[in-house]
């Protein structure tokens, strides 16, 4: 009799444990949050800490310039209640899927978040005509408009500094910690609208995250101050926000379009620029073939280094953003210092 009573009690406890799942866990299972690239994923994950984990689309060393949406990505997007991306200038592969999301979905184009400072794409002089020119921009205008047509009340107003030429702006805006702080505000607002029950958690996490970003900004400024005036060349023009924030002195980029092979003429131009500017270092990127680097620097006396604007080898999570920017600073100091 005692044994039967114990068995019945165990069954009751098991049923209770199955039925009474914590509220935050139910919310995490009932909602899906999708983020395009790892640096943004880190910020969203930081705001969501303790209330679920967002899904990352570009998990490894893929480049958003060349990425093709997988079936599993398409499924995640179709189920998503919230999607965060930079915008069509960077993640072209997301334009149509985001435009097709249900009206109730929260889509946040973080290049349009209030407080985000956008820089124009660099052209002329050291940078020559850039791949993201007028023809590229015009091709995206209609698609970008379509992506915004179905947005619900959760959409974010354009910052007064964002005009109709937003597509001619540099999309690598996450590399400025001040922009990251503004994006955290937009992320908190959007998540609180999607999950009101967790709004207090999002608010607390966002405040902590912005404090950490402020401390990171100060540390990077001190670390990079000695590098001002020392020229270097990057693989493609992805670092303008980082360079402008900390007063660095890039001399140009190897490729004008990361989607296309680098021509022999362009290699000759870069080699001449290395000599003319006294460039000390040329940086490759893990997302693109490294073989060209040896040809570029051969006989110039320039060293080679590695810069990664996306964190290809980093583990996704709230700390990835901080590790990414610290890694950029370390690479620059190691090669230029």
WOHU-V61467 format. One record per pair of residues at least 12 apart in sequence whose C-alpha atoms are under 10 Angstrom apart, sorted by the first residue. I is the first residue (numbers start at 1). J is the second residue. If there is no record, write none. Layout:
BEGIN
i;j
I;J
I;J
END
This chain:
BEGIN
i;j
23;51
23;197
23;198
24;50
24;51
24;52
24;197
24;198
25;50
25;51
25;52
26;51
26;52
27;51
27;52
27;195
27;197
27;198
28;48
28;50
28;51
28;52
28;53
28;54
28;195
29;52
29;53
30;80
30;81
31;52
31;54
31;79
31;80
31;81
31;82
31;194
31;195
32;52
32;53
32;54
32;55
32;76
32;77
32;78
32;79
32;80
32;81
32;82
32;83
32;194
33;45
33;48
33;52
33;53
33;54
33;55
33;56
33;76
33;77
33;79
33;80
33;81
33;82
33;83
33;84
33;105
33;106
33;107
33;191
33;194
34;53
34;54
34;55
34;56
34;57
34;73
34;76
34;77
34;79
34;80
34;81
34;82
34;83
34;84
34;85
34;107
35;54
35;55
35;56
35;57
35;58
35;77
35;80
35;82
35;83
35;84
35;85
35;86
35;108
36;55
36;56
36;57
36;58
36;59
36;64
36;73
36;83
36;84
36;85
36;86
36;87
36;90
36;91
36;94
37;55
37;56
37;57
37;58
37;59
37;60
37;62
37;63
37;64
37;84
37;85
37;86
37;90
37;91
37;310
37;311
37;312
37;316
38;55
38;56
38;57
38;58
38;59
38;60
38;61
38;309
38;310
38;311
38;312
38;314
38;315
38;316
38;317
38;318
38;320
38;321
38;324
39;56
39;174
39;175
39;180
39;309
39;310
39;311
39;314
39;316
39;317
39;318
39;319
39;320
39;321
39;322
39;323
39;324
39;325
40;56
40;84
40;85
40;86
40;110
40;174
40;180
40;183
40;184
40;187
40;310
40;317
40;318
40;320
40;321
41;53
41;54
41;55
41;56
41;57
41;58
41;59
41;84
41;85
41;316
41;317
41;318
41;320
41;321
42;54
42;56
42;315
42;316
42;317
42;318
42;319
42;320
42;321
42;322
43;174
43;180
43;181
43;183
43;184
43;187
43;188
43;206
43;209
43;210
43;317
43;318
43;319
43;320
43;321
43;322
44;84
44;183
44;184
44;186
44;187
44;188
44;191
44;202
44;206
44;317
44;318
45;187
45;205
45;316
45;317
45;318
45;319
45;320
46;184
46;187
46;188
46;202
46;205
46;206
46;208
46;209
46;317
46;318
46;319
46;320
46;321
47;184
47;185
47;187
47;188
47;191
47;201
47;202
47;203
47;204
47;205
47;206
47;207
47;208
47;209
47;210
47;318
48;187
48;188
48;191
48;192
48;198
48;199
48;201
48;202
48;203
48;204
48;205
48;206
48;318
49;201
49;202
49;204
49;205
49;206
49;317
49;318
50;198
50;201
50;202
50;205
51;195
51;197
51;198
51;199
51;201
51;202
52;198
53;317
53;318
54;80
54;82
54;83
54;84
54;317
55;73
55;76
55;77
55;80
55;83
55;316
56;73
56;76
56;84
56;316
56;317
57;69
57;70
57;72
57;73
57;74
57;76
57;77
58;73
58;310
58;312
59;311
59;312
59;313
59;314
59;315
59;316
60;287
60;310
60;311
60;312
60;313
60;314
60;315
60;316
61;285
61;286
61;287
61;288
61;308
61;310
61;311
61;312
61;313
61;314
62;286
62;287
62;288
62;310
62;312
63;90
63;91
63;258
63;259
63;286
63;287
63;288
63;309
63;310
63;312
64;89
64;90
64;91
64;92
64;93
64;94
64;287
64;310
65;89
65;90
65;91
65;92
65;93
65;257
65;258
65;259
65;287
66;90
66;91
66;92
66;93
66;258
66;259
66;260
66;287
67;91
67;92
67;93
67;94
68;91
68;92
68;93
68;94
69;93
69;94
69;97
73;97
74;94
74;97
74;98
77;94
77;97
77;98
77;100
77;101
77;105
78;97
78;98
78;100
78;101
78;102
78;105
79;101
79;102
79;105
80;101
80;102
80;104
80;105
80;106
80;107
81;101
81;102
81;103
81;104
81;105
81;106
81;107
81;191
81;194
81;195
82;101
82;104
82;105
82;106
82;107
82;108
82;154
82;187
82;190
82;191
82;193
82;194
82;195
83;98
83;101
83;105
83;106
83;107
83;108
83;109
83;190
83;191
84;98
84;106
84;107
84;108
84;109
84;110
84;186
84;187
84;190
85;98
85;107
85;108
85;109
85;110
85;111
86;108
86;109
86;110
86;111
86;112
86;113
86;171
86;172
86;173
86;174
86;183
87;108
87;109
87;110
87;111
87;112
87;144
87;147
87;166
87;167
87;171
88;109
88;111
88;137
88;140
88;141
88;143
88;144
88;147
88;166
88;167
88;171
89;111
89;132
89;136
89;137
89;140
89;141
89;144
89;166
89;167
89;168
89;169
89;170
89;171
89;172
90;111
90;132
90;167
90;170
90;171
90;172
91;171
92;140
92;143
92;144
94;147
95;140
95;143
95;144
95;145
95;146
95;147
95;148
96;143
96;144
96;146
96;147
97;147
98;144
98;146
98;147
98;148
98;150
98;151
99;143
99;144
99;145
99;146
99;147
99;148
99;149
99;150
99;151
100;146
100;147
100;149
100;150
101;147
101;150
101;151
102;150
102;151
102;152
103;149
103;150
103;151
103;152
103;153
103;154
104;150
104;151
104;152
104;153
104;154
104;194
105;150
105;151
105;152
105;153
105;154
105;155
105;194
106;150
106;151
106;152
106;153
106;154
106;155
106;156
106;190
106;191
106;193
106;194
107;147
107;148
107;150
107;151
107;152
107;154
107;155
107;156
107;190
108;148
108;151
108;154
108;155
108;156
108;183
108;186
108;187
108;190
109;147
109;148
109;155
109;156
109;158
109;183
109;186
110;156
110;158
110;171
110;173
110;174
110;179
110;180
110;182
110;183
110;184
110;186
110;187
111;158
111;159
111;162
111;166
111;167
111;169
111;170
111;171
111;172
111;173
111;174
111;179
111;183
112;155
112;156
112;157
112;158
112;159
112;160
112;161
112;162
112;163
112;166
112;183
112;186
113;155
113;156
113;157
113;158
113;159
113;162
113;179
113;182
113;183
113;184
113;185
113;186
113;187
114;156
114;157
114;158
114;159
114;160
114;161
114;162
114;179
114;182
114;183
114;185
114;186
115;158
115;159
115;160
115;161
115;162
115;178
115;179
115;180
115;181
115;182
115;183
115;185
115;186
116;158
116;159
116;161
116;162
116;173
116;174
116;176
116;178
116;179
116;180
116;181
116;182
116;183
116;186
117;159
117;161
117;162
117;173
117;176
117;178
117;179
117;182
117;241
118;161
118;162
118;166
118;168
118;169
118;170
118;171
118;172
118;173
118;179
118;241
119;166
119;168
119;169
119;170
119;171
119;172
119;173
119;240
119;241
119;244
120;165
120;166
120;167
120;168
120;169
120;170
120;171
120;240
121;133
121;167
121;168
121;169
121;170
121;171
121;172
121;237
121;238
121;240
122;168
122;169
122;170
122;237
122;240
122;252
123;256
125;251
125;252
126;233
126;250
126;251
126;252
126;253
126;270
126;273
127;236
127;237
127;250
127;251
127;252
127;253
127;254
127;255
127;256
128;252
128;253
128;256
129;256
130;168
130;237
130;255
130;256
130;257
131;255
131;256
131;257
131;258
131;259
131;260
132;167
132;168
132;169
132;170
132;256
132;257
133;167
133;168
133;169
134;165
134;167
134;168
136;167
136;168
137;165
137;166
137;167
137;168
137;169
138;165
138;167
138;168
139;167
140;167
141;164
141;165
141;166
141;167
144;167
153;193
154;189
154;190
154;191
154;192
154;193
154;194
155;186
155;190
156;186
156;189
156;190
170;237
170;238
170;239
170;240
170;241
171;238
171;240
171;241
172;237
172;238
172;239
172;240
172;241
172;242
172;309
172;310
173;238
173;239
173;240
173;241
173;242
174;239
174;241
174;242
174;309
174;310
174;321
174;325
175;238
175;239
175;240
175;241
175;242
175;243
175;244
175;245
175;309
175;310
175;321
175;324
175;325
175;328
176;213
176;217
176;239
176;240
176;241
176;242
176;243
176;244
176;245
176;246
176;325
177;210
177;212
177;213
177;214
177;215
177;216
177;217
177;218
177;220
177;241
177;242
177;245
177;321
177;322
177;325
178;210
178;213
178;214
178;217
178;241
178;245
179;213
179;241
180;209
180;210
180;213
180;214
180;321
181;206
181;207
181;209
181;210
181;211
181;212
181;213
181;214
182;210
183;206
183;210
184;202
184;203
184;205
184;206
184;207
184;209
184;210
184;213
185;202
185;203
185;206
185;207
185;209
185;210
186;206
187;202
187;206
188;200
188;201
188;202
188;203
188;204
188;205
188;206
188;207
189;202
189;203
189;206
190;202
191;203
209;318
212;322
213;321
213;322
216;322
216;325
216;326
217;245
217;246
217;322
217;325
217;326
218;246
219;326
220;242
220;245
220;246
220;325
220;326
220;328
220;329
220;330
221;245
221;246
221;247
221;329
222;246
223;246
223;326
223;329
223;330
223;332
223;333
224;243
224;246
224;247
224;248
224;329
224;330
224;332
224;333
224;337
225;246
225;247
225;248
225;333
226;248
226;333
226;336
226;337
227;246
227;247
227;248
227;249
227;332
227;333
227;336
227;337
228;243
228;246
228;247
228;248
228;249
228;250
229;247
229;248
229;249
229;250
230;248
230;249
230;250
230;251
230;277
230;278
230;279
230;280
230;281
230;336
230;337
231;248
231;249
231;250
231;251
231;252
231;274
231;277
231;278
231;279
231;280
231;281
231;282
231;336
232;248
232;249
232;250
232;251
232;252
232;253
232;274
232;277
232;278
232;279
232;280
232;281
232;282
232;283
232;302
232;303
232;304
232;332
232;335
232;336
233;249
233;250
233;251
233;252
233;253
233;254
233;270
233;273
233;274
233;279
233;280
233;281
233;282
233;283
233;284
233;302
233;304
233;305
234;250
234;251
234;252
234;253
234;254
234;255
234;281
234;282
234;283
234;284
234;285
234;304
234;305
234;306
234;307
235;252
235;253
235;254
235;255
235;256
235;257
235;258
235;282
235;283
235;284
235;285
235;288
235;290
235;292
235;293
235;306
235;307
235;308
236;252
236;253
236;254
236;255
236;256
236;257
236;258
236;283
236;284
236;285
236;288
237;250
237;252
237;253
237;254
237;255
237;256
237;257
237;258
238;253
238;307
238;308
238;309
238;310
239;307
239;308
239;309
239;328
242;309
242;325
242;328
242;329
248;332
249;279
250;279
250;281
250;282
251;270
251;273
251;274
251;277
251;278
251;279
251;282
252;270
252;273
252;274
252;279
252;282
253;266
253;270
253;282
253;283
254;266
254;267
254;269
254;270
254;271
254;282
254;283
254;284
254;292
254;293
254;296
255;267
255;270
258;287
258;288
259;288
261;288
261;289
261;292
262;292
264;295
264;296
266;296
267;292
267;293
267;295
267;296
267;297
268;295
268;296
269;296
270;282
270;296
270;297
271;295
271;296
271;297
271;298
271;299
271;300
271;302
272;296
272;300
274;296
274;297
274;300
274;301
274;302
275;297
275;299
275;300
275;301
275;302
278;300
278;301
278;302
279;300
279;301
279;302
279;303
279;336
280;300
280;301
280;302
280;303
280;304
280;335
280;336
280;337
281;297
281;301
281;302
281;303
281;304
281;305
281;306
281;332
281;334
281;335
281;336
282;294
282;296
282;297
282;302
282;303
282;304
282;305
282;306
282;307
282;335
282;336
283;303
283;304
283;305
283;306
283;307
283;308
283;331
283;332
283;335
284;304
284;305
284;306
284;307
284;308
285;305
285;306
285;307
285;308
285;309
285;310
285;312
286;306
286;307
286;308
286;309
286;310
286;311
286;312
286;313
287;308
287;309
287;310
287;311
287;312
290;306
293;305
302;335
302;336
303;335
303;336
304;335
304;336
305;331
305;332
305;334
305;335
305;336
306;327
306;328
306;331
306;332
306;335
307;324
307;327
307;328
307;329
307;330
307;331
307;332
308;324
308;325
308;327
308;328
308;331
309;324
309;325
309;327
309;328
310;324
310;325
311;323
311;324
311;325
311;327
311;328
312;324
END
